[in-house]
Amino acid sequence: MNDADILKVEITDTLLPFQLSDGRKASAPLELYPTLLRATPSERADFVSYPFSVHWTALEVDLDAEYLLRAAPEPPAYAAKTAHQPMQVAEPTAPYRAE
């Protein structure tokens, strides 16, 4: 279990990097989160960071810190809601990394 709070979240066209209160930094490939990958840049940027999760209101997506640290794929229920939307094409990303 993770006891560290999420301090900072950034989102790019290819990565979902974040920093925790215990100093850990990690990033996960956006390909793991189809809803975010299909979203427009403004939809991706419209999130609220809570101590233990990140929420994209317009996209109805919540990802908790444990999910992000494991680089776990998005739950199918989220992805199914946006499956009809085209993907936002970006350059391939490097694999998951944690510091």
C-alpha positions in Angstrom: 0.0 0.0 0.0 1.2 3.5 -0.8 1.0 6.1 2.0 2.5 9.0 0.0 0.3 11.7 -1.3 0.3 12.8 -5.0 2.1 16.2 -5.1 2.3 17.0 -8.7 0.8 15.6 -12.0 1.7 16.6 -15.5 0.3 15.1 -18.6 1.8 15.2 -22.1 0.9 13.7 -25.4 2.7 10.5 -24.5 3.2 10.3 -20.7 1.5 10.7 -17.4 4.3 11.8 -15.0 3.7 12.4 -11.3 5.5 13.0 -8.1 4.7 11.7 -4.6 5.3 13.3 -1.2 7.9 10.7 -0.3 10.1 12.0 -3.2 9.3 9.2 -5.7 8.7 10.3 -9.3 7.3 8.0 -11.9 5.6 8.2 -15.3 3.4 5.8 -17.2 2.8 5.7 -20.9 -0.4 7.3 -21.9 -1.2 4.2 -24.0 -2.2 2.6 -20.8 -5.1 5.1 -20.4 -7.1 5.1 -23.6 -9.6 7.6 -22.4 -6.7 10.1 -21.8 -5.1 9.2 -25.1 -8.3 9.9 -27.0 -8.9 13.1 -25.1 -8.1 16.5 -26.4 -5.2 18.4 -24.8 -7.6 20.7 -23.0 -9.6 17.7 -21.7 -6.3 16.1 -20.5 -5.3 19.3 -18.7 -8.6 19.6 -16.9 -7.9 17.5 -13.8 -8.0 17.8 -10.1 -5.3 16.2 -8.0 -6.2 14.9 -4.6 -3.8 13.4 -2.1 -4.4 9.8 -3.2 -5.9 10.2 -6.7 -6.3 12.2 -9.8 -9.7 13.0 -11.3 -10.6 14.2 -14.8 -14.2 15.4 -14.3 -15.2 15.8 -18.0 -13.8 12.4 -18.8 -15.2 10.7 -15.7 -11.8 9.1 -15.0 -10.2 8.6 -11.6 -6.8 7.1 -11.2 -5.4 6.5 -7.7 -1.7 6.6 -6.6 -1.5 2.8 -6.4 -2.8 2.5 -10.0 -0.3 5.0 -11.2 2.7 3.5 -9.4 1.9 0.0 -10.8 1.4 1.5 -14.3 -1.8 -0.5 -14.3 -3.9 -0.2 -17.4 -7.1 1.9 -17.3 -10.2 -0.1 -16.1 -12.1 -1.3 -19.1 -15.3 0.5 -18.0 -13.5 3.9 -18.5 -12.1 2.9 -21.9 -15.4 1.5 -23.2 -17.1 5.0 -22.7 -14.7 6.5 -25.3 -14.0 3.6 -27.6 -15.9 5.3 -30.4 -13.6 8.4 -30.3 -10.4 8.5 -32.5 -7.1 8.2 -30.7 -4.9 11.3 -30.5 -1.8 10.1 -32.4 1.6 10.8 -30.7 5.1 9.5 -31.0 5.8 6.1 -29.2 6.9 6.5 -25.6 9.6 5.0 -23.5 8.5 2.2 -21.1 7.3 2.9 -17.6 9.9 4.2 -15.2 10.0 5.0 -11.5 12.8 6.9 -9.7 
